[in-house]
Amino acid sequence: MAEACSFAWQVPPAHPAFAGHFPGRPIVPGVVLLDQAILFAERLRGVPTAAWQVGNAKFLSPVGPGEMLDFILQTGASGSIAFSVHAADRIVASGSLTPVSA
């Protein structure tokens, strides 16, 4: 049976990624969302962050400074994790993470 967990994260208004992404209208880069999803996967499964690879990712809606995000992670039988990222009433990203084989 698949396990699902939810993790809340508020985007820090002073996150260093905003410095160049984009002046005048800061948007969270997709790599920051992926990094956060991997950190939550590590918490959920106990697998170190370096042991995950991104299977796929879709970025559906821009995220700005200070937004509260909800990361929903669901484990699959193979050890992979499907994730979706929500902000209020919209999905902002989704994808999958796969543990790297040793």
N, C-alpha and C positions, 0 to 999 in steps of 0.2 A: 504494500500500500504506500502511495506517495505521501511524503511529509511536506506540509506547506507552513511557512513562517512569514511573518511580516516584520519589517524593520523600518522605523521612522528615522529620517535624517533631514535636518534643516540646512539648506545651502548657506554657508557662511557668507554674509554680504561682502566681506573683505577677502574672499578666496583669491589667491594669487592668479588663478587662471583668467580672472576678469580683466587683468591689466591689458591684455591684447586681444580679447575675445568678446565683445567688440567695443571699441571706444564709443561712448555715447549711448550704447544700448547693449549692456553686458548680457551675455548668454553663456550658460554652462556648457563647456565643450563635452561632446559625447564621451570622450576618454575619461572624464571625471565621473560620469555616471557609471561607466563600466568598472572603473576602479572601486567605486563604492559598492557595486554589486558583488565584486570579487571579495572585498573585505567582509561583507555579510555572508557570503558563501563559506568563507573560512570560519566564521563564528558558528554557522549552522552545522558544518560537517567536520570541522577540526582539521581540514586540509589546508596547508600553508598557501598563501596567496600566489607564490611562484609556481605552484602545482596546478594552476587552472589555465585553460585556454578558452578564448571566446569562440563558440561555435557559430553564432550569428548574432547580429544586433540590428535593430531598427530604431531610429530616432524620429519620433512622430510629432513632437510639439516642443518649442523652445522653453527653457527653464531659466528664470532670472534669479538674481540675488535675493536671499531671504525666504525663498519658497520652501514650504514644508513638503517633503516627498515621502511616499510610502513605497518601499521595495517589497514585493511579494515574491518569495523564492519557493519553488516546488521541486523536490527531489524526484528523480526518476529511478527506475530499477537498475539502470546501468551506472548510476552514480552521477549522472549529469544533473544539472539544475536549470530549469526554465525560470526566467525572471521577468517581471513587469514592474515598471516604475510609474507611479500615479501621483499627480498633483491636483488636489481638489477633485474636480469631476472629469479630469482628462487623463488619458494614458500618454505619457511622454516618451517612453522607451520600452522595448521588450527584446528578449533574446534568450540565448542559452549559453551555459558554461559547461565545460567538460574537463574532468580531471585528466591531467597529463599522465600517460603511462610511464612507468619507471623503466 
